[in-house]
Amino acid sequence: MPTGYMENSISYSAIEDVQLLSWENAPKYCLQLTIPGGTVLLQAANSYLRDQWFHSLQWKKKIYKYKKVLSNPSRWEVVLKEIRTLVDMALTSPLQDDSIHQAPLEIVSKLLSENNNLTTQDHESIIVAIAPLLENNHPPPDLCEFFCKHCRERPRSMVVIEVFTPVVQRILKHNMDFGKCPRLRLFTQEYILSLNELNAGMEVVKKFIHSMHGPTGQCPHPRVLPNLVAVCLAAIYSCYEEFINSRDNSPSLKEIRNGCQQQCDRKPNLPLRLLHTSPDLVSQEATLTESRLKPVIVTSNEIHVEVERNNTANQKMTAGVGNDSEPNLIDCLMVSPTCSTMSIELSAQADRILGCYVEILKMLSDYDDWRPALASLLQPIPFPKEALAHEKFTKELKYVIQRFAEDPRQEVHSCLLSVRAGKDGWFQLYSPGGVACDDDGELFASMVHILMGSCYKTKKFLLSLAENKLGPCMLLALRGNQTMVEILCLMLEYNIIDNNDTQLQIISTLESTDVGKRMYEQLCERQRELKELQRKGGPTRLTLPSKSTDADLARLLSSGSFGNLENLSLAFTNVTSACAEHLIKLPSLKQLNLWSTQFGDAGLRLLSEHLTMLQVLNLCETPVTDAGLLALSSMKSLCSLNMNSTKLSADTYEDLKAKLPNLKEVDVRYTEAW
């Protein structure tokens, strides 16, 4: 009998039988394969490897058989029986491999894709049959398509609740990237919509979301929230998709503003078209002779946009006519009231989808542990411009933004601001004059209040408000809003406003209400104290006793003149970032020692804006982090900086060295940069 390595391979289809050799004196660790014309013995190195070969060959042989049987279905009752047997075989196999469960799912997926004439009952029978395999495995793409179809056609089917629920739960808990598995995301989206079609509607959806979060205060599955947000964003995008796809043929914002709406300039065959209400519309706008122009209507199959413009708005925008750059929608709507009305009407189906998924975003924002991550995910404003121009969408989403504005955690409410310079954030969109603002500034005041209460009490933030939102701030202050009164007082205190007439108008606004009058009087008193504090005289060096507090420092500085104070040591005291508002009033301060205090990032940011002449700063053993240390890059006079035993990172250290040209002495021991 020939022995050794096989010269030719044996196909799985040619194997008639596989057996373990168990008779007496049989070769050790051998398998016997029966093939046409004889048998073949395979000898393994040990019993474990032999058993692996045995079960693998059996599996391959049976899979080949089922593929052959199910590729030519004749009677569906027989096919269903074979599917159940195939599933049982996969569940009972001792082999531990993902393909053991995936192979049957792929066979069924192919079977369904090649047979489109199945009845609804056949669909449900097949889904129930393969359900056990779905408990620990994602469905393949074609099977997801089949599940989506079932959700759309039979949303009230018990299969949706009993079979699909654990499948979707597993997807949300374990999926890492919907970009690689878009049909998993689409299936999850259709499943949630089918829940919304049940009698209880959003209550069922709410219970599902709660089941994904869990009963405790902290969701144990970190992937659930990002996956749910991804599904919501994709669903909301789909509501405006037809209009988005027709952008090439839609009138550009520049055309809408300048009146250059001629159909011959655009492709005529796309579904979005422009209907002119007046043949000499262009000449009317160009000469600005009419006091009010007829509405321009843009229509598509599912979306209706009506834009009305008046003569005043056109005059404001005339200066930009010669500019070839294309403005984005948010800029166009926020710079001036070019569009006095803009309404977008979706189809009934798109409207239901939008309502469902915006409601889910509102539900997600109600969970305290999810809110920080949700705020971070939504900070870049990941919605199409058509959604931001849709009044219903922005009105519903306002609840989510309000939840961010009410959260005292900086990691949450800081996400109201733009993700980077030059790009609008939720703060701008929901401020008076913003595209999403539908009130008299109540949400704006709430956002300003929470931002001012954390670490945004800075010149930069106040300058931004003075340049862009001074009118709304004054209006709200006139109505007695305490936050806005404080804002106006700080603008005067920090000399943000240069124009004398504007300063007088702010003072008149403050004096028009009781709260404003009281805070303005306090400001005047502080200014008198400041003049006394900064009056030349007093010591040049000062050291506070250990265990001194912020209140002790405030009392000391209010007791006389410190205009000559150049060196201040607060080392080993109990001062915090709150004392920064007193330190910034010392005009001659050049050396500041904060060793082993509780002075943190918020205080550093304030110092960096006001004490630009500081030369020596000791932050040894303080709780400052990169977030505060990066602000020191504006203090160009620094020549000595001690960051020993802080949370300084190597990247921040390199950044500071590059931006502080006069820095000669640096202590970074016991930090990451050491």
C-alpha positions as CSV (number, residue, x, y, z in Angstrom):
1,M,0.0,0.0,0.0
2,P,1.5,3.4,-1.0
3,T,2.3,5.8,1.9
4,G,3.6,9.3,2.3
5,Y,2.2,12.7,1.2
6,M,-0.8,12.8,-1.2
7,E,0.2,13.7,-4.7
8,N,-3.3,14.8,-5.8
9,S,-6.0,16.6,-3.7
10,I,-9.3,15.0,-3.0
11,S,-12.4,17.2,-3.4
12,Y,-14.9,17.3,-0.5
13,S,-17.7,16.2,-2.9
14,A,-15.8,13.0,-3.7
15,I,-15.7,11.9,0.0
16,E,-18.4,9.3,0.6
17,D,-17.6,8.7,4.3
18,V,-15.3,9.7,7.1
19,Q,-14.5,7.3,10.0
20,L,-12.2,7.2,13.0
21,L,-10.0,4.0,13.0
22,S,-10.9,2.3,16.3
23,W,-10.2,-1.4,15.8
24,E,-7.5,-3.3,17.6
25,N,-3.9,-2.7,16.3
26,A,-5.1,0.0,14.0
27,P,-2.6,2.8,13.1
28,K,-2.6,5.5,15.8
29,Y,-4.5,8.8,15.2
30,C,-5.8,7.8,11.8
31,L,-8.9,8.8,9.8
32,Q,-10.3,6.7,7.0
33,L,-11.8,8.5,4.0
34,T,-14.0,6.5,1.7
35,I,-13.8,7.7,-1.9
36,P,-14.8,6.2,-5.3
37,G,-12.3,3.4,-6.0
38,G,-10.9,2.8,-2.5
39,T,-10.0,4.4,0.8
40,V,-7.4,6.8,2.1
41,L,-5.9,6.9,5.6
42,L,-4.9,10.2,7.1
43,Q,-2.6,10.1,10.1
44,A,-2.4,13.0,12.6
45,A,0.3,13.8,15.1
46,N,-2.0,13.4,18.1
47,S,-5.6,12.6,19.0
48,Y,-6.6,16.3,19.3
49,L,-5.5,17.1,15.8
50,R,-7.1,13.9,14.5
51,D,-10.5,14.9,16.1
52,Q,-10.2,18.4,14.6
53,W,-9.7,16.8,11.2
54,F,-12.6,14.5,11.7
55,H,-15.1,17.2,12.7
56,S,-13.8,19.6,10.0
57,L,-14.2,17.0,7.3
58,Q,-17.7,16.1,8.4
59,W,-18.7,19.7,8.5
60,K,-17.3,20.5,5.0
61,K,-19.0,17.3,3.6
62,K,-22.4,18.3,5.1
63,I,-22.1,21.9,4.1
64,Y,-21.4,20.8,0.5
65,K,-24.5,18.6,0.7
66,Y,-26.8,21.4,2.0
67,K,-25.5,23.9,-0.6
68,K,-26.4,21.4,-3.3
69,V,-29.8,20.6,-1.9
70,L,-30.8,24.3,-1.3
71,S,-29.4,25.5,-4.6
72,N,-32.3,23.8,-6.4
73,P,-35.4,24.1,-4.1
74,S,-38.5,22.2,-5.3
75,R,-40.8,22.0,-2.3
76,W,-40.5,24.7,0.3
77,E,-41.6,22.5,3.2
78,V,-38.6,20.3,2.4
79,V,-36.3,23.3,2.1
80,L,-37.5,24.5,5.5
81,K,-36.8,21.1,7.1
82,E,-33.3,21.1,5.6
83,I,-32.7,24.7,6.9
84,R,-33.7,23.6,10.4
85,T,-31.4,20.6,10.2
86,L,-28.5,22.8,9.0
87,V,-29.0,25.2,11.9
88,D,-29.1,22.3,14.4
89,M,-25.9,20.9,12.9
90,A,-24.2,24.3,13.3
91,L,-25.4,24.7,16.9
92,T,-24.2,21.2,17.9
93,S,-20.8,21.2,16.2
94,P,-17.9,20.9,18.6
95,L,-15.8,23.2,16.3
96,Q,-15.1,26.6,17.6
97,D,-15.0,29.0,14.6
98,D,-17.0,32.0,13.4
99,S,-17.5,30.3,10.0
100,I,-19.4,27.4,11.6
101,H,-22.4,29.7,12.2
102,Q,-21.8,32.1,9.4
103,A,-21.8,29.5,6.6
104,P,-25.4,28.4,7.2
105,L,-26.5,32.1,7.3
106,E,-24.8,32.8,4.0
107,I,-26.4,29.7,2.4
108,V,-29.9,30.9,3.5
109,S,-29.0,34.4,2.4
110,K,-28.1,33.2,-1.1
111,L,-31.3,31.1,-1.2
112,L,-33.5,34.1,-0.3
113,S,-31.8,36.4,-2.8
114,E,-32.4,33.9,-5.6
115,N,-36.0,33.3,-4.8
116,N,-38.2,36.4,-4.7
117,N,-41.5,34.7,-5.0
118,L,-41.8,33.5,-1.4
119,T,-44.9,34.2,0.6
120,T,-44.9,36.2,3.8
121,Q,-45.5,33.0,5.7
122,D,-42.4,31.4,4.1
123,H,-40.4,34.5,5.1
124,E,-41.4,34.2,8.7
125,S,-40.8,30.5,8.8
126,I,-37.3,30.9,7.5
127,I,-36.5,33.8,9.9
128,V,-37.7,31.7,12.9
129,A,-35.7,28.7,11.7
130,I,-32.4,30.6,11.6
131,A,-33.1,32.7,14.7
132,P,-30.9,30.6,17.0
133,L,-27.8,31.4,14.8
134,L,-28.5,35.1,15.0
135,E,-28.2,35.2,18.8
136,N,-24.4,35.3,18.6
137,N,-23.7,36.3,14.9
138,H,-24.3,39.3,12.7
139,P,-26.5,38.6,9.7
140,P,-24.7,38.8,6.3
141,P,-25.5,41.8,4.0
142,D,-28.1,40.0,1.8
143,L,-29.9,38.7,4.9
144,C,-30.0,42.2,6.3
145,E,-31.6,43.3,3.1
146,F,-34.2,40.6,3.5
147,F,-34.8,41.6,7.1
148,C,-35.2,45.2,6.1
149,K,-37.9,44.2,3.5
150,H,-39.7,42.3,6.2
151,C,-39.6,45.2,8.6
152,R,-41.0,47.5,5.9
153,E,-43.8,45.2,4.7
154,R,-44.8,43.7,8.1
155,P,-43.8,46.0,10.9
156,R,-46.4,44.6,13.2
157,S,-45.3,41.0,12.8
158,M,-44.3,39.1,16.0
159,V,-41.1,38.1,14.2
160,V,-39.9,41.7,14.5
161,I,-40.3,41.7,18.3
162,E,-39.3,38.1,19.1
163,V,-36.6,37.5,16.6
164,F,-35.2,40.8,15.4
165,T,-35.0,42.5,18.9
166,P,-32.1,40.3,20.2
167,V,-30.3,40.6,16.8
168,V,-30.5,44.4,16.8
169,Q,-29.5,44.6,20.5
170,R,-26.4,42.5,19.6
171,I,-25.6,44.8,16.6
172,L,-25.8,47.9,18.8
173,K,-23.7,46.4,21.6
174,H,-20.9,44.9,19.5
175,N,-20.7,46.6,16.1
176,M,-17.6,48.7,15.7
177,D,-18.0,50.4,12.4
178,F,-21.2,50.9,10.4
179,G,-19.1,52.2,7.5
180,K,-17.9,48.7,6.9
181,C,-21.4,47.2,7.4
182,P,-23.9,49.7,6.1
183,R,-26.7,47.1,5.8
184,L,-26.4,46.4,9.5
185,R,-27.1,50.0,10.1
186,L,-30.0,50.1,7.6
187,F,-31.5,47.0,9.2
188,T,-31.3,48.6,12.7
189,Q,-32.9,51.7,11.2
190,E,-35.8,49.8,9.7
191,Y,-36.3,47.8,12.9
192,I,-36.7,50.9,15.0
193,L,-39.1,52.4,12.5
194,S,-41.1,49.2,12.7
195,L,-41.3,49.6,16.4
196,N,-42.7,53.0,15.9
197,E,-45.5,51.6,13.8
198,L,-46.8,49.5,16.7
199,N,-49.9,50.7,18.6
200,A,-47.8,52.3,21.4
201,G,-45.5,53.9,18.9
202,M,-42.7,56.0,20.6
203,E,-43.4,54.3,23.9
204,V,-42.2,51.0,22.5
205,V,-39.1,52.8,21.0
206,K,-38.5,54.4,24.4
207,K,-38.6,51.1,26.2
208,F,-36.1,49.7,23.6
209,I,-33.7,52.6,24.1
210,H,-34.0,52.0,27.9
211,S,-33.3,48.3,27.5
212,M,-30.1,49.2,25.5
213,H,-29.0,51.6,28.3
214,G,-29.8,49.3,31.1
215,P,-31.3,49.9,34.5
216,T,-28.2,51.4,36.2
217,G,-27.0,54.9,36.0
218,Q,-24.1,53.9,33.7
219,C,-24.6,52.0,30.4
220,P,-22.3,48.9,30.5
221,H,-21.9,48.9,26.7
222,P,-19.7,51.7,25.3
223,R,-20.7,51.0,21.7
224,V,-24.4,51.5,22.1
225,L,-24.5,55.3,22.1
226,P,-22.2,55.8,19.1
227,N,-24.1,53.2,17.1
228,L,-27.5,54.7,18.0
229,V,-26.3,58.2,17.0
230,A,-25.0,56.8,13.7
231,V,-28.4,55.3,12.9
232,C,-30.2,58.5,13.8
233,L,-27.9,60.7,11.7
234,A,-28.2,58.3,8.7
235,A,-32.0,58.2,9.0
236,I,-32.3,62.0,9.3
237,Y,-30.0,62.4,6.3
238,S,-32.2,60.1,4.3
239,C,-35.2,62.4,4.9
240,Y,-33.5,65.2,2.9
241,E,-31.6,62.9,0.5
242,E,-33.6,63.7,-2.6
243,F,-33.1,67.4,-2.2
244,I,-29.4,66.8,-1.4
245,N,-28.9,64.8,-4.6
246,S,-30.5,67.6,-6.6
247,R,-28.2,70.3,-5.3
248,D,-26.4,70.5,-8.7
249,N,-29.6,71.7,-10.4
250,S,-30.9,73.8,-7.5
251,P,-30.4,77.5,-7.4
252,S,-27.2,78.3,-5.5
253,L,-27.3,80.6,-2.5
254,K,-25.4,83.2,-4.5
255,E,-28.1,83.0,-7.2
256,I,-30.9,83.3,-4.7
257,R,-29.3,86.3,-3.1
258,N,-28.4,88.1,-6.4
259,G,-31.5,87.1,-8.4
260,C,-29.5,85.3,-11.2
261,Q,-32.1,82.6,-11.7
262,Q,-32.1,81.5,-15.3
263,Q,-32.9,77.9,-16.0
264,C,-30.7,77.8,-19.1
265,D,-27.6,78.1,-16.7
266,R,-28.4,74.8,-15.1
267,K,-29.1,71.2,-16.2
268,P,-32.8,70.9,-17.2
269,N,-33.4,67.2,-16.6
270,L,-33.0,66.8,-12.9
271,P,-36.2,66.8,-10.7
272,L,-35.4,70.1,-8.9
273,R,-36.5,73.0,-11.0
274,L,-36.9,76.8,-10.5
275,L,-40.3,78.4,-11.4
276,H,-40.1,82.1,-12.3
277,T,-43.0,84.2,-11.2
278,S,-42.0,87.2,-13.2
279,P,-40.1,87.3,-16.5
280,D,-38.1,90.4,-15.6
281,L,-37.2,89.2,-12.1
282,V,-33.5,89.7,-12.7
283,S,-33.8,93.2,-13.9
284,Q,-36.1,94.0,-11.0
285,E,-33.5,92.8,-8.5
286,A,-30.6,94.3,-10.3
287,T,-32.1,97.8,-10.2
288,L,-33.8,97.4,-6.8
289,T,-36.8,99.4,-8.0
290,E,-39.5,97.2,-6.5
291,S,-40.2,97.4,-2.7
292,R,-40.9,93.7,-2.5
293,L,-40.3,90.9,-4.9
294,K,-42.5,87.9,-5.7
295,P,-41.6,84.7,-4.0
296,V,-39.2,82.3,-5.7
297,I,-40.3,78.7,-5.4
298,V,-38.0,75.7,-5.6
299,T,-39.7,72.3,-5.8
300,S,-38.8,68.7,-5.9
301,N,-40.8,65.5,-5.5
302,E,-40.8,65.5,-1.7
303,I,-39.5,68.9,-0.8
304,H,-41.0,72.4,-1.2
305,V,-38.9,75.4,-0.3
306,E,-40.3,78.9,-0.4
307,V,-38.0,81.9,-0.1
308,E,-39.2,85.5,0.3
309,R,-36.9,88.4,0.1
310,N,-37.5,92.1,0.7
311,N,-35.7,95.1,-0.7
312,T,-33.9,95.9,2.6
313,A,-32.3,92.5,2.7
314,N,-31.2,92.8,-0.9
315,Q,-29.6,96.2,-0.3
316,K,-27.6,94.7,2.7
317,M,-26.3,91.9,0.6
318,T,-25.6,94.0,-2.6
319,A,-21.9,94.5,-1.6
320,G,-21.3,90.8,-2.0
321,V,-22.6,90.5,-5.5
322,G,-19.2,90.7,-7.2
323,N,-17.7,88.1,-4.9
324,D,-17.3,84.7,-6.7
325,S,-17.1,82.7,-3.5
326,E,-20.1,80.6,-2.7
327,P,-21.5,81.2,0.8
328,N,-22.8,78.3,2.9
329,L,-26.4,78.2,4.0
330,I,-25.7,78.9,7.7
331,D,-23.5,82.0,6.9
332,C,-26.2,83.3,4.5
333,L,-29.0,83.0,7.0
334,M,-26.9,84.3,10.0
335,V,-25.3,87.4,8.4
336,S,-28.5,89.1,7.6
337,P,-32.2,88.3,7.2
338,T,-31.9,87.5,3.5
339,C,-34.6,84.8,3.9
340,S,-37.5,86.1,5.8
341,T,-39.3,82.8,5.5
342,M,-38.1,79.4,4.6
343,S,-40.3,76.3,4.9
344,I,-39.5,72.8,3.9
345,E,-42.2,70.3,3.5
346,L,-41.3,66.6,3.5
347,S,-43.5,63.7,2.4
348,A,-45.6,61.9,5.0
349,Q,-43.1,59.0,5.2
350,A,-40.0,61.2,5.5
351,D,-41.8,63.3,8.1
352,R,-42.5,60.1,10.2
353,I,-38.9,59.1,9.9
354,L,-37.6,62.5,10.9
355,G,-40.0,62.7,13.9
356,C,-39.0,59.2,15.1
357,Y,-35.2,59.8,15.0
358,V,-35.2,63.3,16.4
359,E,-37.3,61.9,19.3
360,I,-34.6,59.3,19.8
361,L,-31.9,62.0,20.0
362,K,-34.1,63.7,22.6
363,M,-34.3,60.4,24.6
364,L,-30.5,59.9,24.4
365,S,-30.0,63.4,25.8
366,D,-32.0,62.6,28.9
367,Y,-29.4,60.0,30.1
368,D,-26.8,61.7,32.2
369,D,-24.0,59.3,31.4
370,W,-24.7,59.4,27.7
371,R,-24.9,63.2,27.5
372,P,-21.1,64.0,27.4
373,A,-20.5,61.6,24.5
374,L,-23.7,62.7,22.7
375,A,-22.6,66.4,23.0
376,S,-19.2,65.5,21.6
377,L,-20.7,63.5,18.7
378,L,-23.1,66.4,17.8
379,Q,-20.6,69.2,18.3
380,P,-19.5,69.2,14.6
381,I,-23.2,69.7,13.6
382,P,-23.3,66.5,11.5
383,F,-26.6,67.3,9.7
384,P,-27.2,68.5,6.1
385,K,-27.8,72.1,5.5
386,E,-31.3,71.3,4.3
387,A,-32.1,70.0,7.8
388,L,-30.7,73.1,9.5
389,A,-33.0,75.2,7.3
390,H,-36.0,73.1,8.2
391,E,-38.0,74.8,11.0
392,K,-39.5,71.6,12.3
393,F,-36.2,69.8,12.6
394,T,-34.4,72.7,14.4
395,K,-37.4,73.3,16.7
396,E,-37.5,69.6,17.8
397,L,-33.7,69.5,18.2
398,K,-33.8,72.5,20.4
399,Y,-34.7,70.2,23.3
400,V,-31.3,68.4,22.9
401,I,-29.4,71.7,22.8
402,Q,-31.3,72.9,25.9
403,R,-30.3,69.8,27.7
404,F,-26.6,70.5,26.9
405,A,-27.1,74.1,28.0
406,E,-28.5,72.9,31.4
407,D,-25.7,70.5,32.1
408,P,-23.2,71.9,34.6
409,R,-20.4,69.6,33.3
410,Q,-17.9,71.6,31.2
411,E,-17.4,68.6,28.9
412,V,-21.0,68.8,27.9
413,H,-21.8,72.5,27.6
414,S,-18.5,73.4,26.0
415,C,-19.7,71.4,23.0
416,L,-22.2,74.2,22.3
417,L,-19.3,76.1,20.9
418,S,-17.8,75.4,17.5
419,V,-15.5,72.5,17.1
420,R,-12.9,74.8,15.5
421,A,-12.3,78.5,14.7
422,G,-14.2,79.9,11.8
423,K,-17.0,77.3,12.0
424,D,-20.4,77.9,13.6
425,G,-21.5,75.8,16.5
426,W,-24.8,75.2,18.2
427,F,-24.3,78.4,20.2
428,Q,-24.3,80.5,17.0
429,L,-27.2,78.6,15.3
430,Y,-29.6,79.0,18.3
431,S,-28.6,82.6,19.1
432,P,-30.8,85.5,18.0
433,G,-30.2,86.0,14.3
434,G,-29.1,82.4,13.9
435,V,-30.8,80.0,11.5
436,A,-32.3,77.9,14.3
437,C,-33.4,80.6,16.7
438,D,-37.2,80.6,17.2
439,D,-37.5,82.5,20.5
440,D,-36.6,85.9,21.9
441,G,-33.2,84.7,23.2
442,E,-34.2,82.5,26.1
443,L,-32.0,79.6,25.0
444,F,-29.3,82.0,24.1
445,A,-29.4,83.4,27.6
446,S,-29.3,79.9,29.0
447,M,-26.2,79.0,26.9
448,V,-24.4,82.2,27.9
449,H,-25.2,81.6,31.5
450,I,-23.7,78.1,31.7
451,L,-20.7,79.1,29.6
452,M,-19.9,82.1,31.7
453,G,-20.3,80.0,34.8
454,S,-17.5,77.7,33.9
455,C,-14.2,78.7,32.2
456,Y,-15.5,81.0,29.5
457,K,-15.4,84.2,31.5
458,T,-12.7,85.4,29.2
459,K,-12.0,88.4,27.0
460,K,-12.1,86.3,23.9
461,F,-15.6,85.1,24.7
462,L,-16.8,88.6,25.6
463,L,-15.2,90.1,22.5
464,S,-17.1,87.5,20.4
465,L,-20.4,88.5,22.1
466,A,-19.7,92.2,21.7
467,E,-18.9,91.8,18.0
468,N,-21.8,89.5,17.0
469,K,-24.5,89.4,19.7
470,L,-24.4,92.8,21.5
471,G,-27.9,93.7,20.4
472,P,-29.5,90.6,21.8
473,C,-27.5,90.9,25.0
474,M,-28.7,94.5,25.5
475,L,-32.3,93.5,24.7
476,L,-32.3,90.7,27.2
477,A,-30.6,92.9,29.8
478,L,-33.3,95.5,29.2
479,R,-35.9,92.7,30.1
480,G,-34.1,92.0,33.4
481,N,-32.0,88.9,32.5
482,Q,-29.4,88.8,35.1
483,T,-26.8,86.8,33.0
484,M,-27.0,89.5,30.3
485,V,-26.7,92.3,32.9
486,E,-23.5,90.6,34.2
487,I,-22.2,90.3,30.6
488,L,-22.7,94.0,29.9
489,C,-20.9,94.9,33.2
490,L,-18.0,92.6,32.3
491,M,-17.7,94.2,28.9
492,L,-17.4,97.6,30.6
493,E,-15.0,96.3,33.3
494,Y,-12.7,94.6,30.8
495,N,-12.8,97.6,28.4
496,I,-14.3,95.4,25.6
497,I,-16.3,98.3,24.1
498,D,-14.2,101.1,22.6
499,N,-17.0,103.3,21.2
500,N,-18.2,105.9,23.7
501,D,-21.7,106.0,22.4
502,T,-22.1,102.3,22.7
503,Q,-20.7,102.4,26.3
504,L,-23.3,105.1,27.2
505,Q,-26.0,103.0,25.6
506,I,-24.9,100.0,27.7
507,I,-24.9,102.1,30.8
508,S,-28.4,103.4,30.0
509,T,-29.6,99.8,29.5
510,L,-28.1,98.8,32.9
511,E,-29.7,101.7,34.7
512,S,-33.2,100.9,33.2
513,T,-33.7,97.9,35.5
514,D,-33.3,97.3,39.3
515,V,-30.9,94.4,38.9
516,G,-28.9,96.3,36.3
517,K,-28.7,99.4,38.4
518,R,-27.5,97.4,41.4
519,M,-24.8,95.6,39.4
520,Y,-23.6,98.8,37.7
521,E,-23.2,100.5,41.1
522,Q,-21.2,97.5,42.2
523,L,-19.1,97.8,39.1
524,C,-18.4,101.5,39.8
525,E,-17.4,100.6,43.3
526,R,-15.0,97.9,42.1
527,Q,-13.6,100.4,39.6
528,R,-12.9,102.9,42.4
529,E,-11.2,100.1,44.4
530,L,-9.3,99.1,41.4
531,K,-7.9,102.6,40.9
532,E,-6.9,102.6,44.6
533,L,-5.3,99.1,44.2
534,Q,-3.4,100.1,41.1
535,R,-2.3,103.5,42.5
536,K,1.5,103.7,42.7
537,G,2.9,102.8,46.1
538,G,2.9,99.8,48.4
539,P,5.3,96.9,48.6
540,T,7.2,95.4,45.7
541,R,7.3,91.9,47.2
542,L,4.5,90.1,49.1
543,T,4.2,86.6,50.6
544,L,0.9,85.3,52.0
545,P,1.0,83.0,55.0
546,S,0.3,79.3,54.4
547,K,-3.3,78.2,54.5
548,S,-4.5,81.6,53.3
549,T,-7.6,81.5,51.2
550,D,-9.1,83.3,48.2
551,A,-11.1,85.5,50.7
552,D,-7.9,86.4,52.6
553,L,-6.1,87.5,49.4
554,A,-9.2,89.6,48.4
555,R,-9.3,91.3,51.8
556,L,-5.5,92.0,51.7
557,L,-5.6,93.5,48.2
558,S,-8.6,95.7,49.1
559,S,-6.7,97.2,52.1
560,G,-4.4,99.6,50.3
561,S,-2.3,100.4,47.1
562,F,-0.4,97.7,45.3
563,G,0.6,99.4,42.1
564,N,4.3,98.6,42.7
565,L,3.8,94.9,43.5
566,E,6.1,92.9,41.3
567,N,6.6,89.7,43.2
568,L,3.7,87.7,44.8
569,S,4.1,84.4,46.5
570,L,1.0,82.3,47.3
571,A,3.0,79.1,47.8
572,F,1.5,76.5,50.1
573,T,-1.7,78.5,50.5
574,N,-5.3,77.3,49.9
575,V,-6.0,79.7,47.0
576,T,-7.9,78.4,43.9
577,S,-8.6,79.6,40.4
578,A,-11.1,82.0,41.9
579,C,-8.3,84.3,43.0
580,A,-7.3,84.9,39.4
581,E,-9.9,87.8,39.1
582,H,-7.9,89.6,41.8
583,L,-4.5,88.8,40.5
584,I,-5.3,90.2,37.0
585,K,-5.8,93.7,38.6
586,L,-2.1,93.9,39.6
587,P,-0.5,96.0,36.8
588,S,3.1,95.6,37.8
589,L,3.2,91.9,38.6
590,K,6.1,90.1,37.1
591,Q,6.7,87.1,39.3
592,L,4.0,84.8,40.7
593,N,4.5,81.7,42.8
594,L,1.6,79.3,43.0
595,W,3.5,76.3,44.3
596,S,1.4,73.6,46.0
597,T,-1.9,75.5,45.6
598,Q,-5.3,74.4,44.1
599,F,-4.9,76.9,41.3
600,G,-6.2,75.3,38.1
601,D,-6.9,75.6,34.4
602,A,-9.7,78.2,34.6
603,G,-7.4,80.5,36.5
604,L,-4.5,80.0,34.0
605,R,-6.8,81.0,31.1
606,L,-7.7,84.2,32.9
607,L,-4.1,85.1,33.8
608,S,-3.0,84.4,30.2
609,E,-5.4,87.1,28.9
610,H,-4.5,89.8,31.3
611,L,-1.0,89.4,32.8
612,T,0.8,89.4,29.5
613,M,3.9,91.0,31.2
614,L,4.4,88.2,33.7
615,Q,8.0,86.9,33.5
616,V,8.2,84.2,36.2
617,L,5.5,81.7,37.0
618,N,5.7,78.7,39.4
619,L,3.0,76.1,39.0
620,C,4.8,73.2,40.8
621,E,2.4,70.6,42.3
622,T,-0.8,72.4,41.1
623,P,-3.7,70.5,39.4
624,V,-3.2,72.3,36.0
625,T,-3.5,70.2,32.9
626,D,-2.7,70.7,29.2
627,A,-6.0,72.5,28.7
628,G,-4.8,75.4,30.9
629,L,-1.1,75.2,30.2
630,L,-1.7,75.7,26.5
631,A,-3.2,79.1,27.3
632,L,0.3,80.2,28.5
633,S,1.5,80.4,24.9
634,S,0.1,84.0,24.7
635,M,2.4,85.1,27.6
636,K,5.3,86.0,25.5
637,S,7.3,87.7,28.3
638,L,7.6,84.5,30.3
639,C,11.3,83.6,30.9
640,S,11.0,81.2,33.8
641,L,8.3,78.5,34.1
642,N,8.0,75.7,36.7
643,M,5.6,72.9,35.8
644,N,7.2,70.3,38.0
645,S,4.8,67.5,39.1
646,T,1.9,68.7,37.0
647,K,-0.1,66.9,34.3
648,L,2.0,68.4,31.5
649,S,2.2,66.2,28.4
650,A,5.2,66.0,26.0
651,D,3.2,67.5,23.1
652,T,2.1,70.6,25.1
653,Y,5.7,71.1,26.4
654,E,7.0,71.2,22.8
655,D,4.2,73.5,21.8
656,L,5.0,76.0,24.7
657,K,8.7,75.9,23.8
658,A,7.9,76.8,20.2
659,K,5.6,79.7,21.1
660,L,7.5,81.3,24.1
661,P,10.7,82.7,22.6
662,N,12.0,84.3,25.8
663,L,11.6,81.1,27.9
664,K,15.0,80.3,29.4
665,E,14.3,78.3,32.6
666,V,11.9,75.4,32.6
667,D,11.3,72.7,35.2
668,V,9.3,69.7,33.9
669,R,10.5,67.1,36.3
670,Y,8.0,64.4,37.3
671,T,5.8,65.0,34.2
672,E,5.3,63.1,31.0
673,A,7.7,65.6,29.3
674,W,10.5,64.8,31.7
